[in-house]
C-alpha cells in the first residue's frame, strides 16, 4: 500500500477469477487474473484481507494510465463472501 501526497491510501492487487458461464447453450470454464486497484477506505479494507479471500468487488474498468492500453479494475466496494 502507498499513500498519495494528500494522505489517501492506494493499493494495487490482482483479482483471480474462476467461474462457469453459459454461452450459446454451452457451459464454459472461465479463469483469469485481472489487475486491480482501490483508493481510500476500499484500499484499507483490501489491505486487511488474507490472500485468496473470497470477495465480491464492485467498480469499473479503465486504462491504467492515459497513455496505456492496459486495463485495470478500479474497486469501489468490497464484500466478503
N, C-alpha and C positions, 0 to 999 in steps of 0.2 A: 504494500500500500504506500502511496505517496500523498502529499498534501500540496495543493496549489498555493501560490503566494498569498492568497486570501484566506488560507487555512481550511479549505474544503477538501475532504478526503476523496481520493480517486483510487480505484483498484481495477486492474486488468486481470482476467482469468479466462479459462477455457470451459465451455459447456460441452459435455459429452452427451449426445442424444442417441437413444435406441428405441425403436417402436415398430409396430406392424401397421401398415396403412393399406387401404384397399384402393386400387386404381383399375378402372375398366373391368371390375369384377374379379380381379386377381389380387391376392394379398402379397404385399412386398415387405421385405425386411429393410428398415431404414436405419442406418447408422452413420453418424457424422460428428465431427468436432467443429465447434464454432467459437471464434474469438469473441470475447465479450468484455464489457466494462461497466462499472457502476460509479456513481458520484454521490457524495453527501451521505445521508442516512443509509441508503441502499449499499454503499461501499462498506460502511461499518458493519452492516448485517452480514454481507458476504464474507468479510474478514473473520467473523466469528464461526463460520461453518466449518465442519470437518470435511476433508477431501472425500469425494464420492458421495456427498449428501444428496438425497433425492429432493429436488425443489421444483416449483413451478415459477418460471420467470415471466414477467410482463415487461414489454419495452418496444423498441423499434430498431430496424436495421438502417445503417448509414455507412458512408465511406469512412475509412479510418482517418483520413485527412483530406483536405481539399484537393490535393494533387494525387491521391491514391485511388486505385480502383478496388482495393481490398475492402470487403465488408466487415463490419464489427457490430455486434448486438449491444445496444445501449439498454441496460436494465433499469427499469423504474420501480419495480415491485418484486419482492421475493416472498414466496410462501413455501414452507417446509411441507412435504407430503410423505 
